[in-house]
Amino acid sequence: MRAGIEAYLLHRQAVGRVLGAGLSEVELDCIAQSKWASLHGLVSLLIARPTFPWVDRETLIRTHIDSLLAGMT
């Protein structure tokens, strides 16, 4: 559990750096948790549905991360 919290806190810190100052702690947590959940959703699907006809795995992951980052700017 501790490793997960530490990973989340690094993620939250990165989101805070990208979005800059001006967010309340609640807003920052809400955005960070939304992004965190989205990433976990993709990971869960890739694990749970290995026979789905996914596009190239690395391309899919990079596209997903890029779209999450684009949504923050």
N, C-alpha and C positions, 0 to 999 in steps of 0.2 A: 504493500500500500504506500509506503513512504516513497519508493522510487516513482510511483505514479504521480504523487503530489509534487515531487521535485521536478518531474518532467513537465507537469502542468504549469508550475510556477515559471519555468524557463520559457514556455510557450507564451504565458501571460506577459512576461517581461518583453518578449519580442513584439507582441501585438502592441504593447504600450509604446515601444520605440517607433514603430511604424506609424501609429496614429498620432503620436505627439502628445503634448500637454493639453489640458482642458477637459479631459474625461474624468468623471467621478469614478471612485473605486467600483461602484456598482455597475456603471456603464462599461468599464474596462473588463470586469469579470463576465458580464453578459456577452460581450463580443468575443472574448477569449474562449469562453465555454461553448459558444455557438460554433466557432471554428474548430475547436477541439472535438466536439461531437461529430462534426462533418467528416473530419479526418478519420475518426474511429469508425464511422459508418462505411467508408470506402474500404478500410482494412477488414472490417467484419464481412463485408460482401465478398471480397477477394478470397477470404479464408473459407467462408461458408458455401460459396458457389464456384468451386474451381473449374467446373465443366461449362460454365457460362461462356459464350463466345466473346470474351473480353478482347479489346484491342490490345496492342502491345502493352504489357504491364507497366513498364517504366514510363512510357508515353502517357498512359492514363494517370499514373500517380503525379507526374510532372504537370500535366494539364489541370488536374484537380487542385494542386497546391497553387499553381499560377492563378487560377480563377479565384481562389480564396484570397490571395494577396491583392489581386486587382480590385476585389470588392472592398478592400480596406482603404484604398486611396481615392 
